[in-house]
Amino acid sequence: MRARAISAVHLLLLLSLSHSPPCTMAGKILVWPADFSHWFNINVIIEELVARGHNVTVVTHSATSSVKTEQSQGYNVEIIQVPYTKQDVFNNLDTMFKYWVNEVPNDNLIQGFLKIKEIIDQTTYKNQVLCRELFAREDLLEKWRKERFDVVLTDPMYMCRSLLPLKLNLPFIVSLRFSFGNSMERLCGQLPTPASYVPAVSLGYKHHMDFLQRLKNVLFNFFQDFLFVFLNALKWDPFYTEVMGSKYTKQDVINNLENFIQYWIYDVQHDNIIQTLLKIKEIVDETTEQNHALCRELFGREDLLEKWRKEQFEVLLTDPMLMCGDLLALKLNLPLIISLRFSFGSSMERLCGQLPTPASYVPAVSLSYTDQMDFPQRVKNVLFNLFQNFLFTLLTTLKWDPLYTECMGKILIWPAEFSHGLNLKSIIDELIARGHSVTVVTHSATPSIKTEQSPGYSVIAR
């Protein structure tokens, strides 16, 4: 009888457990959303998470016009202060929509590319400002590490969102509404969308495309890939390296040198020009990454720079094969002496030092020709110089320009009036686009110099 009673109690307990709600534990989620329609897309997810008892912290900026900034139970907000306003954000969006809806059908491919580049440059500038402000807040990052979030939810439409979970060592989930031509989904997310079958976002085609539509779809995808790689990736790669850092050892330096020497002595004569370009690009990229890391570490040591200023050196002697030596001279306000053994094709000597080396007369370094070249040798010498120029510009200049821009910082400008002011304005616009802070000095009666303040542009009028 007693055994039956115990069995009955166990049965009642099992039945009660089967009808009770499952035991769940609420999580802590850090969310970094984008603005406008992308916010509406991710807000649905946030509301559902809060309704299920999760604790959500949303990261946004002071110029947001769409992200909800009022705190409530289960919904917390961290606001990053930025130097631009809501109106600046609206103006950029308005420019994009007006162009996309009204003007893009009337422009050719080149005009469309230039206009979209201008819009993307403005968006990228604001986005990089926000990212720099956030990752400079080490106190905020440390606070989030101590809060022990479970996951980061982010919209990758604006770059550098993936850097936050990397800095906090957290898993992250991506929620993306769409990107034009599915470029982010394909290039970053490896989404299989063959252009001859899957219509690109924004073209409005169905999955049954005729030949001309398929052709336009392929070209549109290619165009969007080009925009993404050359207008986004090249600008963001240095920033990612800066935030995450790059460490290397003596063995890394030796291995890179050995790879280069082995390729140059044994393999280069067997490869065509494309294979050579790709291999040299790989080696140069590795060297550039190491040099970047060194320069960032050096210019991040303001105590060391200040010590050198106090020591009042007379001159700086440097080998420009390692970039940013001239930056050190500028930061310390010292004259600079360069000692360069050589660069292939004398590209640095010609492009940076203005060395007069006409390719039809002066043999390029590493070709081993004498000054008495026959016609085929002259032709090869000219082509080799062009090839080295291309390598230097593509693999070196584009990677170092952002670092120089970052280190030089603020610039004071005193322009003249009228056509002279217009000539200087193009330089000012380019400096601001590259992230410099420009202060213009002018007089109160100026009829041509822009006196309205804007992000990155200050005016002193007397």
PAMIRO-134365 format. One record per residue (C-alpha): x, y, z. Coordinates in steps of 0.02 Angstrom, whole numbers, padded with zeros to 5 digits, always signed. Layout:
! residues N
XYZ/...
***
This chain:
! residues 462
+00000+00000+00000/+00140+00118+00047/+00227+00082-00119/+00067+00124-00214/+00051+00288-00120/+00230+00337-00161/+00202+00290-00344/+00045+00397-00349/+00140+00547-00278/+00277+00526-00409/+00145+00517-00546/+00062+00678-00484/+00231+00766-00482/+00268+00713-00662/+00096+00772-00720/+00119+00940-00634/+00291+00963-00715/+00222+00920-00886/+00091+01058-00871/+00204+01192-00797/+00288+01320-00913/+00468+01280-00962/+00602+01363-00855/+00699+01493-00954/+00831+01620-00908/+00831+01795-00981/+00989+01849-01072/+01082+02013-01092/+01095+02073-01271/+01196+02219-01341/+01119+02293-01499/+01204+02414-01621/+01073+02457-01753/+01076+02569-01907/+00954+02712-01938/+00791+02737-02034/+00716+02583-02119/+00857+02474-02052/+00807+02527-01876/+00626+02477-01907/+00687+02307-01965/+00788+02274-01808/+00665+02359-01689/+00541+02217-01717/+00672+02096-01651/+00711+02208-01501/+00528+02223-01451/+00508+02034-01456/+00666+02008-01353/+00605+02131-01219/+00432+02050-01219/+00515+01881-01184/+00606+01952-01033/+00777+01985-01106/+00878+02138-01057/+00927+02241-01210/+01056+02381-01220/+01052+02484-01381/+01204+02582-01442/+01168+02736-01547/+01234+02912-01581/+01178+03087-01531/+01121+03131-01709/+01000+02986-01728/+00824+03031-01781/+00748+02857-01782/+00821+02750-01643/+00717+02755-01484/+00823+02840-01348/+00698+02837-01203/+00743+02702-01077/+00614+02580-01011/+00609+02415-00918/+00722+02293-01010/+00774+02428-01134/+00932+02528-01102/+01020+02653-01216/+01202+02709-01231/+01221+02868-01335/+01388+02909-01417/+01416+03096-01444/+01462+03142-01624/+01509+03311-01702/+01373+03309-01836/+01186+03343-01819/+01021+03259-01862/+01001+03380-02006/+01168+03324-02080/+01108+03144-02076/+00941+03193-02154/+01027+03294-02291/+01137+03148-02340/+00988+03029-02348/+00885+03157-02444/+01025+03178-02572/+01035+02991-02597/+00848+02966-02620/+00828+03114-02737/+00969+03052-02845/+00913+02870-02843/+00730+02909-02883/+00742+03059-03000/+00914+03070-03080/+00996+02899-03093/+00895+02846-03249/+00961+02999-03342/+01146+02978-03300/+01273+02868-03385/+01378+02741-03291/+01521+02862-03256/+01407+03001-03192/+01313+02875-03085/+01475+02808-03012/+01542+02981-02968/+01379+03035-02886/+01360+02875-02785/+01543+02888-02734/+01511+03064-02668/+01361+03003-02566/+01455+02851-02499/+01604+02960-02452/+01492+03072-02346/+01410+02923-02262/+01579+02839-02232/+01649+02997-02152/+01505+03007-02027/+01514+02822-01993/+01701+02825-01961/+01680+02974-01843/+01552+02873-01743/+01662+02719-01739/+01816+02817-01683/+01716+02901-01545/+01650+02733-01483/+01815+02637-01486/+01904+02783-01403/+01786+02758-01254/+01887+02624-01166/+01788+02657-01007/+01627+02612-01098/+01703+02455-01175/+01765+02401-01004/+01592+02431-00930/+01514+02320-01063/+01643+02184-01032/+01596+02183-00847/+01410+02172-00888/+01441+02003-00970/+01325+02015-01120/+01277+01851-01202/+01277+01910-01382/+01289+02064-01495/+01150+02097-01621/+01200+02216-01761/+01154+02281-01933/+01309+02276-02046/+01241+02408-02166/+01357+02529-02076/+01534+02464-02064/+01633+02426-01905/+01483+02346-01816/+01575+02180-01820/+01723+02259-01729/+01623+02281-01569/+01596+02094-01534/+01778+02063-01578/+01834+02193-01450/+01715+02122-01319/+01752+01940-01364/+01567+01902-01392/+01471+01803-01522/+01367+01911-01638/+01211+01896-01745/+01187+01997-01904/+01017+02061-01961/+01029+02145-02131/+00879+02213-02226/+00971+02219-02392/+01116+02298-02486/+01110+02357-02666/+01154+02215-02783/+01166+02102-02629/+01350+02152-02626/+01370+02133-02437/+01273+01971-02434/+01379+01897-02574/+01552+01967-02535/+01543+01958-02345/+01411+01826-02311/+01453+01711-02457/+01269+01708-02509/+01251+01603-02669/+01163+01723-02788/+01220+01689-02968/+01188+01851-03065/+01117+01761-03217/+00976+01687-03111/+00948+01791-02954/+00888+01971-02985/+00986+02105-02891/+00900+02209-02757/+00837+02378-02823/+00822+02325-03007/+00643+02264-02984/+00663+02109-03093/+00578+01941-03062/+00664+01773-03066/+00606+01754-03248/+00725+01874-03336/+00750+01892-03523/+00925+01903-03599/+00942+02092-03586/+00884+02091-03406/+01008+01954-03363/+01147+02055-03446/+01099+02212-03351/+01087+02111-03190/+01264+02043-03213/+01335+02216-03251/+01241+02294-03104/+01311+02162-02985/+01486+02192-03051/+01464+02381-03031/+01402+02362-02851/+01549+02246-02810/+01668+02377-02879/+01586+02512-02773/+01592+02405-02617/+01775+02354-02636/+01848+02521-02691/+01737+02640-02591/+01712+02539-02433/+01840+02402-02410/+01992+02511-02449/+01933+02643-02325/+01886+02522-02186/+02030+02398-02192/+02154+02521-02112/+02026+02566-01978/+01999+02383-01932/+02187+02359-01921/+02201+02513-01810/+02066+02458-01689/+02114+02274-01679/+02302+02300-01688/+02431+02194-01779/+02568+02097-01691/+02715+02015-01778/+02879+01933-01730/+03058+01927-01794/+03018+01764-01881/+02871+01846-01973/+02989+01980-02041/+03120+01850-02093/+02988+01738-02175/+02919+01883-02276/+03094+01931-02336/+03134+01751-02383/+02971+01735-02481/+03013+01891-02578/+03193+01844-02618/+03147+01667-02667/+03010+01729-02781/+03117+01865-02861/+03266+01749-02895/+03183+01584-02942/+02999+01607-02989/+02971+01779-03066/+03040+01733-03238/+02915+01590-03252/+02759+01694-03213/+02658+01809-03324/+02624+01989-03276/+02459+01949-03187/+02537+01810-03083/+02683+01924-03041/+02566+02064-02987/+02465+01950-02873/+02619+01874-02792/+02705+02042-02764/+02542+02114-02698/+02534+01973-02571/+02712+02009-02513/+02689+02199-02511/+02525+02182-02414/+02613+02081-02279/+02756+02208-02268/+02633+02354-02264/+02534+02274-02123/+02693+02257-02020/+02746+02437-02058/+02572+02501-02017/+02577+02415-01848/+02748+02492-01809/+02693+02668-01860/+02530+02660-01762/+02622+02601-01607/+02750+02741-01628/+02624+02882-01654/+02515+02814-01515/+02660+02848-01393/+02632+03033-01363/+02747+03024-01211/+02890+02964-01322/+02857+03099-01453/+02855+03232-01318/+03020+03165-01248/+03101+03179-01421/+03035+03356-01441/+03117+03406-01278/+03283+03329-01331/+03289+03453-01476/+03365+03345-01612/+03446+03435-01758/+03388+03323-01900/+03302+03157-01938/+03390+03031-02051/+03275+02896-02121/+03259+02764-02257/+03093+02792-02348/+03080+02608-02391/+02994+02600-02221/+02850+02722-02240/+02801+02857-02115/+02979+02917-02078/+02932+03085-02153/+02779+03086-02038/+02894+03076-01888/+02993+03226-01952/+02831+03324-01973/+02769+03278-01799/+02935+03330-01721/+02954+03483-01834/+03127+03427-01891/+03217+03437-02059/+03226+03270-02149/+03370+03182-02237/+03333+03027-02341/+03453+02884-02377/+03377+02761-02499/+03472+02612-02569/+03348+02583-02711/+03168+02541-02753/+03118+02427-02897/+03098+02527-03056/+03157+02679-02955/+02972+02707-02921/+02997+02795-02753/+03139+02901-02821/+03034+02955-02971/+02860+02972-02895/+02910+03042-02725/+03081+03119-02754/+03049+03185-02932/+03209+03102-02992/+03228+03132-03181/+03245+02954-03249/+03170+02946-03425/+03128+02762-03454/+03192+02762-03633/+03368+02808-03573/+03392+02760-03390/+03382+02572-03354/+03268+02525-03211/+03341+02452-03052/+03334+02259-03052/+03329+02240-03243/+03521+02237-03252/+03528+02335-03415/+03668+02457-03455/+03642+02633-03523/+03667+02560-03698/+03496+02477-03720/+03432+02409-03886/+03251+02439-03940/+03170+02283-03859/+03261+02323-03697/+03197+02503-03702/+03019+02442-03729/+03034+02319-03583/+03111+02456-03476/+02965+02575-03511/+02836+02439-03474/+02928+02387-03316/+02927+02567-03253/+02740+02582-03287/+02710+02417-03198/+02809+02476-03045/+02716+02642-03044/+02552+02547-03044/+02611+02434-02902/+02672+02581-02799/+02510+02679-02818/+02390+02533-02796/+02480+02436-02660/+02567+02574-02563/+02491+02747-02586/+02310+02692-02562/+02355+02600-02402/+02463+02739-02326/+02358+02892-02367/+02229+02856-02228/+02368+02838-02097/+02449+03003-02149/+02278+03086-02143/+02245+03016-01970/+02414+03068-01898/+02418+03243-01969/+02248+03288-01898/+02203+03475-01893/+02248+03597-02032/+02244+03789-02031/+02209+03871-02200/+02217+04054-02253/+02144+04064-02429/+02130+04207-02553/+01968+04266-02635/+01869+04224-02792/+01951+04104-02915/+02099+04076-02797/+01977+04029-02659/+01886+03909-02778/+02052+03829-02822/+02090+03799-02637/+01912+03743-02599/+01937+03579-02695/+02087+03542-02583/+01987+03585-02426/+01844+03471-02480/+01965+03328-02508/+02048+03356-02339/+01879+03350-02250/+01828+03195-02348/+01988+03111-02285/+01945+03151-02104/+02049+03307-02072/+01984+03449-01964/+02006+03611-02062/+02002+03788-01991/+01990+03928-02120/+02047+04105-02081/+01961+04245-02177/+01890+04420-02152/+01714+04476-02110/+01689+04557-02282/+01728+04402-02384/+01610+04378-02531/+01672+04206-02586/+01741+04105-02440/+01615+03988-02358/+01584+04051-02180/+01452+03924-02123/+01524+03798-02001/+01502+03611-02038/+01578+03447-01976/+01766+03458-02001/+01755+03639-02061/+01779+03787-01944/+01795+03971-01988/+01882+04117-01902/+01818+04280-01979/+01894+04446-01922/
***
